[in-house]
Amino acid sequence: MLSQLLELDIRNVPKFSLPSLPSSVESLSAEGGNEELLKSIVSNDNMYNLKLLCITSFTKLKELPVEAGTLSALEYLLIDYCDEMESLSEQLLQGVNSLRTLIVSACSRFKSLSDGMRHLSCLEELYITYCPQFVFPHNMNRLTTLRQLAVRGGNEKILDGLEGIPSLQDLYQSDFPSLTSLPDCLGAMTPVQVLQIKMFPKLSSLPDNFQQLRNLQRLTIEDCPMLEKSCKRGKGEDWHKIAHIANLPPFVEPTKPTISGNLIDLPPFFIFYSFVICVTTISNYMV
């Protein structure tokens, strides 16, 4: 009967049984459910127009059902607070090859995106936040459309897998309290135009090849006291590594730097909680 239904939000009704839905549904958010509910969502025959899927606090969910691979129109996927989930299978990623934005957040056992990442030929934005066991796959160089990458929290080796993403423009790194150095591969990421380094209290210097980032237009360094000292204008040991950048951090420049074009300080996930992202993205689809 709800033939014009565009969005559906299901929250904390674990015994909810999902009926057949109209094909008009484009956005679906589910929180606090179980595997049966999720299967009923993704295996629904009329979900071929679904563009946005947010899955939050499915605490016992170990993997997304393989049926989710039939969501060929899916463009936005958020997985949040799913503590038992360890990876996304290659079969799943092969099926959702229209995906443009992928966010995995606060999944304590999440380890890998699998080699299936190579199938995400439309992926533009990837956010991995507070997944302490996660490591990037070796085929990140196959993501030729990836423009924005955000990594927040996690283990000390998580940044080592970022090398070779050919079209990456915006890179955000935040909240690594024990990390003392950045990987040398950072200096080889020459397409990067916007770089954020935030909450690295033990980081004291930039990689020696940092000057190779000739396309870098905006650099943000926050809550990194040792690195800020090293990058002081004309005085710091690393000043020569960043002197070529147009928009420097406020602690370097005497005046507040201006924002150029569409460049931004933070990716959406670092500003909003996951439910706000869902609402914002749903609104975008309705405009």
C-alpha positions as CSV (number, residue, x, y, z in Angstrom):
1,M,0.0,0.0,0.0
2,L,2.9,2.4,0.6
3,S,3.8,2.7,-3.0
4,Q,5.6,6.0,-2.6
5,L,7.7,5.0,0.4
6,L,11.3,6.4,0.0
7,E,12.9,5.9,3.3
8,L,12.5,3.5,6.2
9,D,14.1,3.7,9.7
10,I,13.9,0.7,12.1
11,R,15.3,1.2,15.6
12,N,15.6,-1.2,18.5
13,V,12.7,-3.6,17.6
14,P,14.6,-6.9,17.5
15,K,11.6,-9.1,16.9
16,F,10.3,-6.9,14.0
17,S,9.3,-8.9,10.9
18,L,9.8,-7.0,7.7
19,P,7.1,-7.5,5.2
20,S,7.5,-7.1,1.5
21,L,8.4,-3.5,0.6
22,P,7.6,-1.4,-2.4
23,S,10.4,-0.9,-5.0
24,S,10.3,2.8,-4.3
25,V,12.4,2.5,-1.2
26,E,15.8,4.1,-1.7
27,S,17.1,4.6,1.9
28,L,16.9,2.1,4.8
29,S,18.4,2.4,8.3
30,A,18.3,-0.4,10.9
31,E,19.6,-0.2,14.5
32,G,19.7,-2.8,17.2
33,G,18.4,-5.7,15.1
34,N,19.4,-9.3,14.5
35,E,20.6,-11.4,11.6
36,E,17.1,-12.4,10.7
37,L,15.9,-8.9,10.3
38,L,18.9,-8.0,8.1
39,K,18.3,-11.0,5.9
40,S,14.7,-10.1,5.4
41,I,15.8,-6.6,4.3
42,V,18.5,-7.5,1.8
43,S,16.7,-10.6,0.4
44,N,13.5,-8.6,-0.3
45,D,12.8,-8.9,-4.0
46,N,11.9,-5.2,-4.3
47,M,15.1,-3.8,-3.0
48,Y,16.7,-3.2,-6.4
49,N,16.4,0.6,-6.0
50,L,18.0,0.8,-2.6
51,K,20.8,3.4,-2.6
52,L,21.5,3.8,1.1
53,L,21.9,1.2,3.8
54,C,22.9,2.0,7.4
55,I,23.4,-0.9,9.8
56,T,24.0,0.0,13.4
57,S,24.4,-2.0,16.7
58,F,23.8,-5.4,15.3
59,T,26.0,-6.7,18.1
60,K,25.8,-10.4,17.2
61,L,26.1,-10.1,13.5
62,K,29.3,-11.8,12.2
63,E,28.9,-11.0,8.5
64,L,26.6,-9.4,6.1
65,P,24.3,-11.9,4.4
66,V,25.4,-12.9,1.0
67,E,22.0,-11.7,-0.3
68,A,23.3,-8.2,0.3
69,G,25.3,-8.7,-2.9
70,T,22.1,-8.4,-4.9
71,L,21.8,-4.7,-4.0
72,S,23.3,-3.6,-7.2
73,A,22.1,0.0,-6.9
74,L,23.6,0.6,-3.5
75,E,25.7,3.7,-3.3
76,Y,26.1,4.3,0.4
77,L,26.9,1.7,3.1
78,L,27.4,2.4,6.8
79,I,28.3,-0.4,9.3
80,D,28.5,0.9,12.8
81,Y,29.0,-0.8,16.2
82,C,28.8,-4.4,14.9
83,D,31.2,-5.9,17.3
84,E,31.3,-9.5,16.0
85,M,31.8,-8.6,12.3
86,E,35.3,-9.4,11.0
87,S,35.2,-8.7,7.3
88,L,33.2,-8.0,4.1
89,S,33.3,-11.0,1.8
90,E,34.5,-10.8,-1.8
91,Q,31.1,-12.2,-3.0
92,L,29.4,-9.3,-1.3
93,L,31.7,-6.6,-2.6
94,Q,31.4,-8.0,-6.1
95,G,27.7,-7.5,-6.0
96,V,27.6,-3.9,-4.7
97,N,29.9,-2.5,-7.3
98,S,27.9,0.7,-7.5
99,L,29.0,1.7,-4.0
100,R,30.3,5.2,-3.8
101,T,30.7,5.6,0.0
102,L,31.7,3.0,2.5
103,I,32.0,3.6,6.3
104,V,33.0,1.0,8.9
105,S,33.1,2.4,12.4
106,A,33.5,1.0,15.9
107,C,33.6,-2.6,14.9
108,S,36.1,-4.1,17.4
109,R,36.8,-7.3,15.5
110,F,36.7,-6.0,12.0
111,K,39.9,-7.0,10.2
112,S,39.6,-6.7,6.5
113,L,37.7,-5.6,3.4
114,S,39.1,-8.7,1.6
115,D,40.4,-8.7,-2.0
116,G,36.9,-8.0,-3.1
117,M,37.8,-4.3,-2.9
118,R,38.9,-4.5,-6.5
119,H,35.3,-4.8,-7.6
120,L,34.4,-1.4,-6.1
121,S,35.0,0.5,-9.3
122,C,32.8,3.4,-8.3
123,L,34.1,3.9,-4.7
124,E,34.8,7.6,-4.0
125,E,34.9,7.8,-0.2
126,L,36.2,5.3,2.4
127,Y,36.1,5.9,6.2
128,I,37.5,3.4,8.6
129,T,37.2,4.6,12.3
130,Y,38.0,2.8,15.5
131,C,38.5,-0.7,14.2
132,P,41.5,-1.7,16.2
133,Q,42.3,-4.9,14.3
134,F,41.8,-3.6,10.8
135,V,44.5,-3.7,8.1
136,F,44.1,-2.5,4.5
137,P,44.3,-5.1,1.7
138,H,47.2,-5.1,-0.7
139,N,45.1,-4.1,-3.7
140,M,44.2,-0.6,-2.8
141,N,45.9,0.6,-6.0
142,R,42.9,-1.0,-7.9
143,L,40.6,1.7,-6.4
144,T,41.1,4.2,-9.3
145,T,38.0,6.3,-8.3
146,L,38.8,6.7,-4.6
147,R,39.1,10.4,-3.8
148,Q,38.7,10.7,0.0
149,L,40.0,8.4,2.7
150,A,39.7,8.8,6.4
151,V,41.3,6.7,9.1
152,R,40.7,7.3,12.7
153,G,42.0,5.2,15.6
154,G,43.2,1.6,15.1
155,N,46.5,-0.2,15.3
156,E,49.9,1.2,14.4
157,K,50.2,-0.7,11.1
158,I,46.9,0.5,9.6
159,L,48.6,3.4,7.8
160,D,51.1,1.1,6.1
161,G,48.6,-0.1,3.5
162,L,47.7,3.3,2.0
163,E,50.4,3.3,-0.7
164,G,49.5,3.4,-4.3
165,I,45.9,4.7,-4.4
166,P,46.2,6.5,-7.8
167,S,43.5,9.2,-7.5
168,L,43.4,10.0,-3.8
169,Q,43.0,13.7,-3.1
170,D,41.9,14.0,0.5
171,L,43.5,12.0,3.3
172,Y,42.5,12.3,7.0
173,Q,44.4,10.6,9.8
174,S,43.3,11.0,13.4
175,D,43.7,9.7,16.9
176,F,46.8,7.5,17.0
177,P,48.1,8.2,20.5
178,S,51.0,5.8,20.4
179,L,52.3,6.3,16.9
180,T,55.7,7.9,16.7
181,S,56.2,8.1,12.9
182,L,54.3,8.2,9.7
183,P,55.0,5.6,7.0
184,D,57.3,6.6,4.1
185,C,54.5,5.8,1.7
186,L,52.9,9.0,2.6
187,G,55.4,11.0,0.6
188,A,54.7,8.8,-2.4
189,M,51.0,9.8,-2.4
190,T,51.6,12.6,-4.8
191,P,48.0,13.2,-6.0
192,V,46.9,14.2,-2.4
193,Q,45.7,17.8,-2.2
194,V,44.3,17.9,1.3
195,L,46.0,16.2,4.3
196,Q,44.9,16.2,8.0
197,I,47.1,14.9,10.8
198,K,45.3,15.1,14.1
199,M,45.8,13.7,17.6
200,F,49.3,12.2,17.2
201,P,50.8,13.3,20.6
202,K,54.0,11.3,20.1
203,L,54.6,12.2,16.5
204,S,57.7,14.5,16.2
205,S,58.5,14.7,12.5
206,L,57.2,14.1,8.9
207,P,58.7,11.5,6.6
208,D,61.8,12.6,4.8
209,N,60.1,12.4,1.4
210,F,57.2,14.7,2.4
211,Q,58.4,17.4,0.0
212,Q,57.4,15.1,-2.9
213,L,53.7,16.1,-2.2
214,R,53.9,18.9,-4.7
215,N,50.1,18.9,-5.3
216,L,49.4,19.4,-1.6
217,Q,47.3,22.5,-1.2
218,R,46.0,22.3,2.4
219,L,47.7,20.8,5.5
220,T,46.0,20.6,8.9
221,I,48.0,19.6,12.0
222,E,46.1,19.6,15.3
223,D,46.8,18.2,18.7
224,C,50.3,17.1,17.7
225,P,52.4,19.2,20.0
226,M,55.8,17.7,19.0
227,L,55.1,17.9,15.3
228,E,53.8,21.4,15.6
229,K,57.1,22.4,17.2
230,S,59.0,20.7,14.4
231,C,57.0,22.5,11.7
232,K,57.4,26.1,13.1
233,R,58.0,28.6,10.3
234,G,61.7,29.1,9.7
235,K,62.7,27.4,13.0
236,G,61.5,23.9,13.0
237,E,63.5,21.0,11.7
238,D,60.6,20.0,9.3
239,W,59.8,23.6,8.1
240,H,61.5,22.9,4.7
241,K,59.2,19.9,4.2
242,I,56.0,22.0,4.2
243,A,57.2,25.5,3.0
244,H,55.8,24.8,-0.5
245,I,52.2,24.4,0.7
246,A,49.7,27.2,0.0
247,N,47.4,26.8,3.0
248,L,49.4,26.0,6.1
249,P,48.2,25.2,9.7
250,P,47.2,28.2,11.9
251,F,50.2,27.7,14.2
252,V,52.5,28.3,11.2
253,E,50.7,31.1,9.5
254,P,50.2,34.5,11.3
255,T,46.7,34.7,9.9
256,K,43.9,32.2,9.6
257,P,44.3,30.3,6.2
258,T,41.5,30.6,3.7
259,I,39.7,27.7,2.3
260,S,40.3,27.2,-1.4
261,G,37.5,26.0,-3.7
262,N,35.6,23.1,-2.2
263,L,38.4,21.9,0.1
264,I,37.2,21.0,3.6
265,D,38.8,20.6,7.1
266,L,37.2,17.4,8.0
267,P,35.3,14.6,6.3
268,P,31.6,14.3,7.2
269,F,32.2,11.3,9.4
270,F,34.5,13.2,11.7
271,I,31.9,15.9,12.2
272,F,28.7,14.0,12.6
273,Y,27.7,10.8,14.4
274,S,26.5,8.0,12.1
275,F,22.8,8.6,12.5
276,V,23.3,12.2,11.4
277,I,25.2,11.0,8.3
278,C,22.3,8.8,7.5
279,V,19.7,11.6,7.8
280,T,21.9,14.0,5.8
281,T,22.5,11.5,3.0
282,I,18.8,10.5,2.9
283,S,17.9,14.2,2.6
284,N,20.3,14.6,-0.3
285,Y,18.6,11.8,-2.2
286,M,15.2,13.5,-1.6
287,V,16.3,16.8,-3.0
